[in-house]
């Protein structure tokens, strides 16, 4: 039997407080001739080997002002509630806000989403990232799509009641492995609180990547920024400067600020993060690095 969000709250007791409405939902400053339309941050999974305090230090040193906290190591949903609260407090001390909670929830059942949502609330994250199943769009059956869509519908509704947005990881091996399938899934769910992340598909040309981002439009809630060769080799962000300048220019046309979160830096090295962050800032000013 499908369990609605109201029943979930009843079964588990009082929910944590909603994210502080006075906090900004975007966190940092990009810029352009049409105004601030992008915010620069970091995905904590880029530095899994470091504890949260060190990740915050690295973000601050790179002049980034927000972090998407990963659920695999830094802020697990099964950890004591005080851990998420402590991570958020550490960030506040350094002027680093929470961009989002990067979960690995695979839209299996709405009950499994509840601890993820609770942790996002304790972080005061304005958004939680989830995954659209574990099957590529060309292999998923109609019934699998319907089941995943139904779970996402309930998750998005439950999250909306608590002031948290839900964003889909844009990734291979899921129902969001292409722009077309992502659009279809969002149409099928038809919930205004469900959006999608975007990142340049591996192997896509600059033109193909930008066309996909433009097609998804305001359904994109955040961007994961990195540069890969077609074989997955990591490159400095500067190696695709034209792509990222075009991405930022496109985001500047939007009516909302969009988080641009650095991920997969070369060699997982702090110096690579600093260099990539500097490239983003230069490109946002219209300067070729």
Rosetta silent file (secondary structure, phi, psi, omega in degrees, C-alpha in Angstrom):
SEQUENCE: XXXXXXXXXXXXXXXXXXXXXXXXXXXXXXXXXXXXXXXXXXXXXXXXXXXXXXXXXXXXXXXXXXXXXXXXXXXXXXXXXXXXXXXXXXXXXXXXXXXXXXXXXXXXXXXXXXXXXXXXXXXXXXXXXXXXXXXXXXXXXXXXXXXXXXXXXXXXXXXXXXXXXXXXXXXXXXXXXXXXXXXXXXXXXXXXXXXXXXXXXXXXXXXXXXXXXXXXXXXXXXXXXXXXXXXXXXXXXXXXXXXXXXXXXXXXXXXXXXXXXXXXXXXXXXXXXXXXXXXXXXXXXXXXX
SCORE:     score description
SCORE:     0.000 S_00000001
   1 L     0.000  135.793  178.345    0.000    0.000    0.000 S_00000001
   2 L   -74.935  134.086 -178.432    1.298    3.447   -0.865 S_00000001
   3 L  -103.958  125.480 -179.961    1.857    5.618    2.164 S_00000001
   4 L   -77.658  164.247 -176.902    1.101    9.315    1.908 S_00000001
   5 H   -63.329  -31.485  178.405    3.308   11.999    3.424 S_00000001
   6 H   -65.637  -40.989  178.563    0.829   12.744    6.195 S_00000001
   7 H   -65.652  -39.106  179.043    0.918    9.147    7.399 S_00000001
   8 H   -58.341  -45.981 -179.225    4.712    9.161    7.290 S_00000001
   9 H   -63.545  -38.715 -179.367    4.883   12.141    9.620 S_00000001
  10 H   -65.966  -41.126 -176.706    2.379   10.508   11.993 S_00000001
  11 H   -68.321  -30.051 -172.868    4.298    7.251   12.113 S_00000001
  12 H  -106.382    1.170  179.503    7.645    8.843   12.928 S_00000001
  13 L    88.970 -166.952 -176.165    6.592   11.604   15.279 S_00000001
  14 L   -64.579  140.154  178.386    7.283   15.298   14.976 S_00000001
  15 L   -83.800  156.204  172.748    9.318   16.382   12.009 S_00000001
  16 L   -61.960  161.728 -179.390   12.388   18.605   12.314 S_00000001
  17 L   -63.482  154.623  175.092   11.745   22.303   11.691 S_00000001
  18 L   -65.041  155.832  174.444   11.459   23.617    8.159 S_00000001
  19 L   -54.110  145.713 -179.144   14.530   25.273    6.684 S_00000001
  20 L   -61.329  115.498 -175.926   14.907   28.831    7.924 S_00000001
  21 L   -65.490  -18.772 -179.344   12.906   30.930    5.499 S_00000001
  22 L   -79.697  -12.734  179.063   15.173   33.893    6.161 S_00000001
  23 L   -80.318  143.685  178.146   18.159   32.119    4.668 S_00000001
  24 L   -68.699  148.061  178.266   18.807   32.681    0.975 S_00000001
  25 L   -88.106   -5.284  173.443   18.135   29.746   -1.301 S_00000001
  26 L  -130.139  157.539 -153.752   21.187   30.617   -3.369 S_00000001
  27 L  -144.404   76.384 -179.884   24.550   31.143   -1.956 S_00000001
  28 L   136.461 -179.128 -171.778   27.276   33.156   -3.493 S_00000001
  29 L  -134.526  121.736  162.227   27.734   35.461   -6.336 S_00000001
  30 L  -105.333 -172.997  179.486   28.304   35.054   -9.993 S_00000001
  31 L  -164.040  169.061  179.635   27.732   37.971  -12.236 S_00000001
  32 L  -179.640  175.208 -175.491   27.087   39.279  -15.663 S_00000001
  33 L   -64.473  -25.833 -178.883   25.732   42.251  -17.523 S_00000001
  34 L   -95.131    7.320  177.309   22.154   41.198  -16.828 S_00000001
  35 L   110.044  178.658 -177.493   22.701   40.751  -13.078 S_00000001
  36 L   -75.939  116.883 -178.269   23.489   37.922  -10.701 S_00000001
  37 L  -133.273   10.508  175.714   22.063   34.714  -12.122 S_00000001
  38 E  -151.531  148.919 -177.195   24.403   32.023  -10.844 S_00000001
  39 E  -127.454  133.911 -171.648   25.915   31.087   -7.485 S_00000001
  40 E  -100.641  130.339  179.804   29.167   29.187   -7.097 S_00000001
  41 E  -146.393 -165.150 -173.777   29.631   26.289   -4.695 S_00000001
  42 E  -136.708  141.138  169.304   31.187   22.870   -4.180 S_00000001
  43 E   -87.811  123.769 -175.600   29.979   19.277   -4.060 S_00000001
  44 H   -64.399  -21.867  179.275   31.481   17.737   -0.935 S_00000001
  45 H   -64.766  -14.221  176.145   31.875   14.380   -2.730 S_00000001
  46 H   -65.438  -21.356 -177.734   34.784   16.005   -4.563 S_00000001
  47 H  -133.809   60.615 -177.538   36.743   15.601   -1.328 S_00000001
  48 L   -61.958  -27.877 -174.855   35.462   12.415    0.248 S_00000001
  49 L   -76.662   -9.735 -178.603   38.767   11.795    2.030 S_00000001
  50 L  -103.666  147.807  174.918   38.440   14.960    4.117 S_00000001
  51 L   -71.958  163.817 -177.085   36.126   15.527    7.100 S_00000001
  52 H   -52.695  -40.734 -178.908   33.400   18.190    6.814 S_00000001
  53 H   -60.334  -38.437  178.616   35.453   20.837    8.603 S_00000001
  54 H   -70.733  -37.827  178.026   38.255   20.503    6.067 S_00000001
  55 H   -61.871  -42.157  177.296   35.812   20.588    3.151 S_00000001
  56 H   -61.597  -42.894  178.383   34.402   23.842    4.495 S_00000001
  57 H   -60.837  -42.667  179.837   37.913   25.227    4.809 S_00000001
  58 H   -64.333  -42.740  179.060   38.697   24.288    1.195 S_00000001
  59 H   -61.736  -43.920 -179.835   35.498   25.907   -0.071 S_00000001
  60 H   -64.638  -40.236 -178.972   36.236   29.113    1.835 S_00000001
  61 H   -65.689  -29.616  178.060   39.833   29.171    0.571 S_00000001
  62 L   -87.101    6.112 -179.741   38.519   28.875   -2.993 S_00000001
  63 L    62.506   31.709  171.875   36.143   31.815   -2.335 S_00000001
  64 L   -94.891  155.308 -173.050   33.084   29.584   -2.754 S_00000001
  65 L  -126.260   14.050  178.160   30.127   30.239   -0.505 S_00000001
  66 E  -155.947  155.623  178.966   28.014   27.073   -0.529 S_00000001
  67 E  -135.167  135.483  166.822   28.340   23.304   -0.345 S_00000001
  68 E   -91.250  112.455 -175.748   26.175   20.455   -1.541 S_00000001
  69 E   -83.841  126.904 -179.501   26.713   17.913    1.218 S_00000001
  70 E   -78.786  143.289 -177.886   26.978   14.296    0.110 S_00000001
  71 L   -87.636   -7.012 -175.486   24.965   11.643    1.910 S_00000001
  72 L   -77.728  -40.314 -177.600   27.464    8.848    1.357 S_00000001
  73 L  -129.925  -46.065 -171.224   30.144    9.930    3.832 S_00000001
  74 L   -72.526  -42.606 -179.408   29.920   13.511    5.057 S_00000001
  75 L  -138.578   73.848 -178.837   26.289   13.626    6.205 S_00000001
  76 L   -66.037  143.926 -179.761   24.746   10.122    6.122 S_00000001
  77 L   -68.110  -17.875  179.380   20.979    9.998    6.652 S_00000001
  78 L   -96.350    7.030  178.305   21.396    7.315    9.320 S_00000001
  79 L   -78.250  160.400  175.377   23.841    9.378   11.393 S_00000001
  80 L   -54.724  143.017 -178.519   22.764   11.003   14.683 S_00000001
  81 H   -53.442  -31.308 -176.895   20.734   14.174   14.044 S_00000001
  82 H   -64.716  -23.458 -178.520   23.399   16.280   15.731 S_00000001
  83 H   -65.538  -47.532  178.978   25.886   15.507   12.942 S_00000001
  84 H   -63.370  -41.554  179.992   23.916   17.343   10.256 S_00000001
  85 H   -63.907  -37.868  179.361   23.252   20.222   12.617 S_00000001
  86 H   -67.372  -41.754  179.088   26.954   20.410   13.479 S_00000001
  87 H   -61.388  -44.899  178.905   28.013   20.435    9.819 S_00000001
  88 H   -61.784  -43.021 -178.986   25.654   23.288    9.074 S_00000001
  89 H   -63.639  -39.295  177.457   26.903   25.246   12.106 S_00000001
  90 H   -60.542  -40.659  178.756   30.527   24.778   11.042 S_00000001
  91 H   -65.526  -42.602 -179.864   29.668   26.220    7.641 S_00000001
  92 H   -57.965  -39.048 -179.655   27.867   29.208    9.115 S_00000001
  93 H   -60.294  -29.978 -178.526   31.000   30.057   11.108 S_00000001
  94 L  -103.384    8.389 -179.596   32.950   30.354    7.832 S_00000001
  95 L    75.315   23.069 -179.786   30.204   32.034    5.831 S_00000001
  96 L  -107.710  118.187  179.475   29.454   28.815    3.918 S_00000001
  97 E   -93.856  174.253  179.799   25.781   27.973    3.464 S_00000001
  98 E   -95.395  115.551  178.089   24.147   24.708    2.444 S_00000001
  99 E   -75.391  -41.631 -176.140   23.341   24.607   -1.260 S_00000001
 100 E  -173.932  170.529  176.173   21.651   21.212   -1.130 S_00000001
 101 E  -110.947  113.949 -175.579   21.731   17.708    0.268 S_00000001
 102 E   -89.033   90.179 -176.851   23.172   15.270   -2.267 S_00000001
 103 L   -88.453  171.611  175.323   21.452   11.980   -1.499 S_00000001
 104 L  -120.352   27.855  175.142   21.693    8.611   -3.210 S_00000001
 105 L   -67.728  129.192 -172.099   18.024    7.795   -2.815 S_00000001
 106 L  -106.003   26.635  177.886   16.965    5.863   -5.926 S_00000001
 107 L    57.263   42.264 -178.989   13.200    6.443   -5.859 S_00000001
 108 L   -82.620  -48.173  176.434   12.605    2.964   -4.503 S_00000001
 109 L  -159.633  151.224 -173.072    9.845    3.764   -1.995 S_00000001
 110 H   -68.615  -27.861  177.793    8.692    6.909   -0.250 S_00000001
 111 H   -61.267  -36.758  178.781    9.405    5.465    3.208 S_00000001
 112 H   -68.877  -17.777  179.737   13.090    5.314    2.285 S_00000001
 113 H   -80.316  -23.687 -173.118   12.969    9.008    1.420 S_00000001
 114 H   -58.364  -49.915  178.365   11.877   10.100    4.883 S_00000001
 115 H   -63.414  -29.749  175.898   15.290    9.933    6.635 S_00000001
 116 H   -65.141  -45.918 -179.992   16.817   11.723    3.640 S_00000001
 117 H   -64.556  -41.271  178.614   14.267   14.502    3.930 S_00000001
 118 H   -61.519  -41.617  179.541   14.752   14.761    7.687 S_00000001
 119 H   -66.026  -40.797  176.900   18.507   15.111    7.239 S_00000001
 120 H   -58.596  -39.336  178.968   18.013   17.794    4.582 S_00000001
 121 H   -66.189  -40.514 -179.740   15.871   19.697    7.063 S_00000001
 122 H   -66.059  -31.550  173.740   18.489   19.441    9.791 S_00000001
 123 H   -75.376  -13.586 -169.486   21.031   20.857    7.356 S_00000001
 124 L    57.805   40.632  177.888   18.465   23.541    6.463 S_00000001
 125 L   -78.127  132.201  177.916   19.089   22.580    2.846 S_00000001
 126 L   -75.556  -11.230 -174.374   16.716   24.256    0.404 S_00000001
 127 E  -149.855  147.354  173.054   16.992   21.277   -1.956 S_00000001
 128 E  -124.306  134.143  179.364   17.611   17.538   -1.866 S_00000001
 129 E   -94.531  134.204  177.317   19.051   15.635   -4.815 S_00000001
 130 E  -130.964  171.190 -177.960   17.648   12.197   -5.658 S_00000001
 131 L  -114.897  143.436 -177.479   18.137    9.668   -8.448 S_00000001
 132 L   -87.588   68.840  176.103   15.524    8.477  -10.960 S_00000001
 133 L    80.922 -164.762 -177.387   15.821    4.762  -10.339 S_00000001
 134 L  -130.598   21.628 -176.906   18.577    2.353  -11.296 S_00000001
 135 L  -128.983  135.139  177.715   17.617    1.583  -14.887 S_00000001
 136 L   -64.887  156.259 -175.039   18.572    3.428  -18.059 S_00000001
 137 L   -63.796  -30.713 -178.515   15.713    4.995  -19.985 S_00000001
 138 L   -81.857   -9.917  179.312   16.095    2.635  -22.941 S_00000001
 139 L  -107.082  -17.626 -176.576   15.925   -0.434  -20.689 S_00000001
 140 L   -71.040  138.358  176.421   13.167    0.625  -18.285 S_00000001
 141 L   -82.691  166.503  178.105    9.736   -0.908  -18.763 S_00000001
 142 H   -59.963  -40.942 -179.287    6.547    1.125  -18.703 S_00000001
 143 H   -66.852  -35.986  177.275    5.680   -0.271  -15.281 S_00000001
 144 H   -65.632  -42.143  177.755    9.118    0.679  -13.932 S_00000001
 145 H   -62.203  -43.186 -178.809    8.710    4.234  -15.181 S_00000001
 146 H   -63.540  -41.850 -178.958    5.266    4.463  -13.613 S_00000001
 147 H   -64.602  -46.355  179.821    6.520    3.140  -10.278 S_00000001
 148 H   -63.386  -42.851  178.592    9.465    5.544  -10.167 S_00000001
 149 H   -60.842  -40.216  179.859    7.239    8.423  -11.209 S_00000001
 150 H   -65.656  -40.992  178.233    4.721    7.599   -8.476 S_00000001
 151 H   -64.664  -44.674  179.829    7.436    7.508   -5.817 S_00000001
 152 H   -63.310  -35.777  177.122    8.895   10.806   -7.021 S_00000001
 153 H   -60.045  -48.117  179.861    5.446   12.363   -6.947 S_00000001
 154 H   -65.657  -40.374  179.833    5.000   11.443   -3.293 S_00000001
 155 H   -63.647  -44.920 -179.154    8.530   12.522   -2.416 S_00000001
 156 H   -63.526  -37.647  178.775    8.128   15.901   -4.100 S_00000001
 157 H   -68.557  -45.666  178.963    4.832   16.481   -2.311 S_00000001
 158 H   -61.579  -41.124 -179.465    6.222   15.473    1.088 S_00000001
 159 H   -67.542  -38.775 -179.910    9.260   17.710    0.562 S_00000001
 160 H   -60.895  -37.216  179.765    7.120   20.672   -0.524 S_00000001
 161 L   -64.916  -18.532 -177.779    5.196   20.476    2.752 S_00000001
 162 L  -112.690   11.586  175.102    8.501   20.969    4.546 S_00000001
 163 L    75.409   26.446 -178.692    9.892   23.715    2.331 S_00000001
 164 L  -120.524  131.991  176.435   12.434   21.565    0.486 S_00000001
 165 E   -85.938  151.777  177.125   12.780   21.271   -3.291 S_00000001
 166 E  -112.548  128.242  178.531   13.585   17.932   -4.967 S_00000001
 167 E  -121.475  135.954 -179.591   16.108   17.798   -7.812 S_00000001
 168 E   -86.641  131.616  171.701   16.846   14.789  -10.010 S_00000001
 169 L   -62.682  129.605  179.709   20.443   13.774  -10.666 S_00000001
 170 L   -92.833   98.075 -164.488   21.019   14.084  -14.435 S_00000001
 171 L  -154.729  149.718  174.587   22.968   10.884  -14.941 S_00000001
 172 L   -62.828  157.118  178.643   23.454    7.748  -17.012 S_00000001
 173 L    75.597   13.798  177.848   21.863    4.513  -15.865 S_00000001
 174 L  -138.212  179.287  178.296   18.699    6.287  -14.705 S_00000001
 175 L   -75.345   -3.110  175.156   15.543    7.722  -16.254 S_00000001
 176 L  -112.205   40.477  179.907   17.338   11.066  -16.488 S_00000001
 177 L   -87.021   -1.476  176.354   20.130    9.806  -18.735 S_00000001
 178 L  -150.310  160.469  177.609   19.017   12.086  -21.577 S_00000001
 179 H   -62.009  -42.938 -177.114   17.255   15.386  -21.996 S_00000001
 180 H   -62.362  -45.708 -178.896   14.328   13.686  -23.725 S_00000001
 181 H   -70.101  -33.692  177.129   13.784   11.122  -20.981 S_00000001
 182 H   -64.992  -45.591  176.980   14.194   13.755  -18.273 S_00000001
 183 H   -59.061  -44.849 -179.599   11.534   15.938  -19.889 S_00000001
 184 H   -60.473  -44.379 -178.874    9.232   12.959  -20.213 S_00000001
 185 H   -64.368  -44.498  178.934    9.664   12.005  -16.555 S_00000001
 186 H   -62.909  -37.027  176.900    9.044   15.550  -15.338 S_00000001
 187 H   -66.071  -41.568 -178.325    5.941   15.714  -17.524 S_00000001
 188 H   -66.401  -40.485  179.241    4.694   12.375  -16.196 S_00000001
 189 H   -74.489  -43.243  174.912    5.183   13.371  -12.561 S_00000001
 190 L    53.330   53.925  178.078    3.890   16.917  -13.178 S_00000001
 191 L  -126.803  120.897 -175.719    4.833   18.270   -9.752 S_00000001
 192 L   -62.535  -15.155  179.763    6.137   21.827   -9.533 S_00000001
 193 L   -92.274    2.520  177.423    8.423   20.875   -6.648 S_00000001
 194 E  -108.502  120.473  178.182   10.350   18.365   -8.750 S_00000001
 195 E  -125.560 -168.350  178.901   13.157   19.763  -10.926 S_00000001
 196 E  -135.712  148.711  166.294   16.370   18.403  -12.392 S_00000001
 197 E   -78.096  171.903  173.245   20.066   18.984  -12.082 S_00000001
 198 E  -144.996  145.545  170.521   22.159   19.301  -15.235 S_00000001
 199 L  -150.066  155.745 -178.667   25.739   18.474  -16.130 S_00000001
 200 L   -65.183  121.422  178.871   27.450   18.146  -19.511 S_00000001
 201 L   -59.128  138.762 -179.973   26.828   14.596  -20.773 S_00000001
 202 L   -60.829  128.170  178.567   30.041   12.637  -21.200 S_00000001
 203 L    90.227   -9.778 -179.508   31.051   12.695  -24.854 S_00000001
 204 L   -78.780  143.329  174.881   28.661   15.488  -25.847 S_00000001
 205 L   -71.141  165.845  176.816   30.007   18.420  -27.832 S_00000001
 206 H   -56.224  -43.550 -177.251   29.730   21.927  -26.418 S_00000001
 207 H   -64.248  -43.482  179.238   26.880   22.641  -28.817 S_00000001
 208 H   -64.613  -42.124 -179.245   24.972   19.480  -27.868 S_00000001
 209 H   -62.971  -47.942 -179.293   25.438   20.128  -24.163 S_00000001
 210 H   -63.728  -39.685  178.867   24.229   23.733  -24.346 S_00000001
 211 H   -60.164  -38.841  179.212   21.244   22.751  -26.492 S_00000001
 212 H   -67.235  -43.864  178.278   20.199   20.266  -23.809 S_00000001
 213 H   -61.979  -42.580 -179.921   20.521   22.801  -21.005 S_00000001
 214 H   -64.532  -38.777 -179.571   18.543   25.343  -23.005 S_00000001
 215 H   -65.900  -38.813  179.763   15.824   22.795  -23.745 S_00000001
 216 H   -71.855  -26.893  171.675   15.405   21.899  -20.061 S_00000001
 217 H    56.421 -135.469 -176.221   15.106   25.612  -19.267 S_00000001
 218 H   -73.897    2.201  173.625   13.753   26.599  -15.866 S_00000001
 219 H   -77.099  -12.208  178.245   13.314   22.959  -14.936 S_00000001
 220 E   -82.824  123.610 -178.886   17.027   22.967  -14.069 S_00000001
 221 E  -100.719  -19.570  179.927   17.528   23.709  -10.367 S_00000001
 222 E  -164.399  158.979 -178.976   21.325   23.354  -10.212 S_00000001
 223 E  -124.018  132.747  170.816   24.359   22.601  -12.351 S_00000001
 224 E   -93.890  122.792 -172.375   27.264   20.276  -11.587 S_00000001
 225 E  -107.263  122.865  175.243   30.366   21.808  -13.136 S_00000001
 226 L  -164.499  167.813  177.311   33.327   19.769  -14.348 S_00000001
 227 E  -127.232  121.096  178.345   35.248   19.030  -17.541 S_00000001
 228 E  -124.460  147.550  166.604   35.738   15.478  -18.776 S_00000001
 229 L   -75.180  165.876  179.103   37.141   13.971  -21.921 S_00000001
 230 L   -56.059  -26.983  179.661   34.861   11.486  -23.726 S_00000001
 231 L   -87.589    3.618  178.604   36.679    8.632  -21.943 S_00000001
 232 L    91.984    0.454  177.168   35.975   10.173  -18.537 S_00000001
 233 L   -65.089  131.948 -179.924   39.464   11.612  -17.934 S_00000001
 234 E   -76.460  139.875  179.378   39.218   14.642  -15.701 S_00000001
 235 E  -130.156  158.256  172.845   40.416   17.959  -17.075 S_00000001
 236 L   -59.929  149.759  179.657   40.700   21.474  -15.633 S_00000001
 237 H   -58.008  -31.669 -179.447   37.516   23.482  -16.066 S_00000001
 238 H   -59.276  -25.827 -178.101   39.537   25.850  -18.263 S_00000001
 239 H   -66.376  -18.165  174.691   39.829   23.114  -20.896 S_00000001
 240 H  -124.864   44.954 -176.373   36.150   23.693  -21.712 S_00000001
 241 H   -57.984  -38.184 -179.741   36.072   27.411  -21.062 S_00000001
 242 H   -63.099  -43.731  178.127   33.821   28.058  -24.064 S_00000001
 243 H   -58.880  -49.284 -173.873   31.231   25.587  -22.796 S_00000001
 244 H   -73.460  -28.798  172.421   31.168   27.052  -19.303 S_00000001
 245 H   -64.555  -41.290  178.929   31.068   30.642  -20.535 S_00000001
 246 H   -67.225  -37.225  176.341   28.024   29.677  -22.608 S_00000001
 247 H   -60.516  -49.049 -178.285   26.458   27.902  -19.635 S_00000001
 248 H   -64.157  -38.943  177.756   26.852   30.989  -17.454 S_00000001
 249 H   -62.530  -39.164  178.786   25.518   33.263  -20.171 S_00000001
 250 H   -66.885  -41.899  179.883   22.452   31.040  -20.492 S_00000001
 251 H   -64.721  -29.243  179.683   21.898   31.014  -16.727 S_00000001
 252 H   -66.496  -19.099  179.727   22.079   34.816  -16.716 S_00000001
 253 L   -84.106   -6.356 -177.220   18.904   34.927  -18.811 S_00000001
 254 L   -82.997  161.626 -178.829   16.923   33.144  -16.109 S_00000001
 255 L   -90.949   -4.600  178.959   14.734   34.854  -13.540 S_00000001
 256 L  -125.514  154.924  176.023   16.179   32.833  -10.637 S_00000001
 257 L   -77.783  133.971 -177.798   19.692   32.332   -9.329 S_00000001
 258 E  -114.243  129.034  177.297   21.043   28.883  -10.210 S_00000001
 259 E   -69.705  132.117  172.590   23.683   27.075   -8.167 S_00000001
 260 E  -115.064  110.469 -169.091   26.774   26.051  -10.128 S_00000001
 261 E  -111.681  117.253 -179.534   28.525   23.421   -8.022 S_00000001
 262 E   -68.721  139.543 -176.212   32.071   22.315   -8.770 S_00000001
 263 L  -150.595  153.975  173.612   32.615   18.552   -8.816 S_00000001
 264 L    56.245   51.952  178.329   35.241   16.012   -9.914 S_00000001
 265 L   -72.988  156.526 -176.283   38.267   18.303   -9.856 S_00000001
 266 H   -57.943  127.350  177.033   41.523   16.959  -11.284 S_00000001
 267 H    61.274   15.844 -176.363   43.248   14.487   -8.936 S_00000001
 268 H    51.201   36.725 -172.334   40.766   15.423   -6.183 S_00000001
 269 L  -100.512  134.717  176.545   43.327   18.115   -5.380 S_00000001
 270 H   -53.933  -37.234 -179.919   42.596   21.324   -3.446 S_00000001
 271 H   -64.611  -30.462  177.518   44.757   23.298   -5.905 S_00000001
 272 H   -69.419  -37.850  176.627   42.498   22.085   -8.729 S_00000001
 273 H   -61.798  -46.189 -179.531   39.454   23.377   -6.857 S_00000001
 274 H   -60.526  -42.820  179.651   41.046   26.797   -6.432 S_00000001
 275 H   -65.476  -44.607 -178.871   41.932   26.941  -10.135 S_00000001
 276 H   -66.010  -38.497  178.462   38.454   25.840  -11.282 S_00000001
 277 H   -64.715  -38.714  178.122   36.740   28.317   -8.958 S_00000001
 278 H   -64.818  -37.030  177.636   38.914   31.107  -10.334 S_00000001
 279 H   -63.629  -45.047  178.427   37.938   30.092  -13.882 S_00000001
 280 H   -58.367  -45.466 -179.204   34.236   30.280  -13.019 S_00000001
 281 H   -64.147  -40.814  178.935   34.629   33.741  -11.560 S_00000001
 282 H   -63.645  -45.452 -179.252   36.606   34.949  -14.564 S_00000001
 283 H   -64.806  -34.718  179.195   34.058   33.563  -17.010 S_00000001
 284 H   -66.676  -23.028  177.288   31.203   35.142  -15.057 S_00000001
 285 L   -92.741    2.422 -179.382   32.890   38.516  -15.610 S_00000001
 286 L    81.047   15.758 -178.924   33.265   37.827  -19.298 S_00000001
 287 L  -100.769  128.437  176.531   37.011   37.298  -18.986 S_00000001
 288 L   -77.343  118.569 -177.216   38.640   34.418  -20.834 S_00000001
 289 L   -67.549    0.000    0.000   40.947   32.660  -18.282 S_00000001
